[in-house]
């Protein structure tokens, strides 16, 4: 969360992927995979690559600008 919230999307992606690969629970793995995709989308946006951005939930940030989302876990 710290890496993502600091805008270190590549590093967050790498750490989340490490966790994702070792998670035996399919539901938890799916959530982590979504966070990996969010980090990748925001990394592409930061690099100016609109073609590399995906995930509809991030459309507001990617298309319309504004601050990236802040992760909040329950």
C-alpha positions as CSV (number, residue, x, y, z in Angstrom):
1,X,0.0,0.0,0.0
2,X,2.8,2.4,0.8
3,X,4.5,2.0,-2.6
4,X,1.1,2.4,-4.4
5,X,0.1,5.4,-2.4
6,X,3.5,7.0,-2.9
7,X,3.1,6.7,-6.7
8,X,5.8,4.0,-7.0
9,X,3.6,1.9,-9.3
10,X,6.3,-0.3,-10.8
11,X,7.6,-1.2,-7.4
12,X,4.1,-1.8,-6.1
13,X,3.4,-4.0,-9.1
14,X,6.5,-6.1,-8.4
15,X,5.7,-6.5,-4.7
16,X,2.0,-7.3,-5.3
17,X,3.0,-9.9,-8.0
18,X,5.3,-11.6,-5.5
19,X,2.4,-11.8,-3.0
20,X,-0.1,-12.9,-5.7
21,X,2.1,-15.8,-6.8
22,X,2.3,-17.2,-3.3
23,X,-1.4,-16.7,-2.4
24,X,-3.3,-20.1,-2.3
25,X,-6.8,-18.5,-1.8
26,X,-8.4,-17.8,-5.3
27,X,-10.5,-15.0,-4.0
28,X,-7.6,-13.2,-2.4
29,X,-5.5,-13.8,-5.5
30,X,-8.1,-12.2,-7.7
31,X,-8.2,-9.1,-5.5
32,X,-4.4,-8.8,-5.6
33,X,-4.4,-9.3,-9.3
34,X,-6.8,-6.4,-9.6
35,X,-4.4,-4.2,-7.6
36,X,-1.5,-5.3,-9.9
37,X,-3.6,-4.2,-12.9
38,X,-4.4,-0.9,-11.2
39,X,-0.7,-0.2,-10.6
40,X,0.1,-1.1,-14.2
41,X,-2.6,1.2,-15.5
42,X,-1.4,4.1,-13.4
43,X,2.2,3.4,-14.4
44,X,1.2,3.5,-18.1
45,X,-0.7,6.8,-17.5
46,X,2.4,8.3,-15.7
47,X,4.5,7.4,-18.8
48,X,1.9,8.9,-21.2
49,X,1.0,5.6,-22.7
50,X,-2.8,5.7,-23.0
51,X,-2.9,2.5,-25.0
52,X,-1.4,0.6,-22.1
53,X,-4.1,1.7,-19.7
54,X,-7.0,-0.6,-18.9
55,X,-9.7,-1.3,-16.3
56,X,-12.9,0.6,-16.5
57,X,-12.8,1.5,-12.8
58,X,-9.8,3.7,-13.4
59,X,-11.4,5.6,-16.4
60,X,-12.1,8.7,-14.4
61,X,-8.4,9.0,-13.4
62,X,-7.0,7.9,-16.7
63,X,-9.2,9.9,-19.0
64,X,-10.3,12.8,-16.9
65,X,-7.2,13.3,-14.8
66,X,-7.2,14.0,-11.1
67,X,-5.3,12.2,-8.3
68,X,-4.8,8.5,-8.5
69,X,-6.9,6.4,-6.2
70,X,-5.7,5.7,-2.7
71,X,-5.8,2.1,-1.6
72,X,-7.9,1.4,1.5
73,X,-8.1,-2.2,2.7
74,X,-10.8,-3.3,5.2
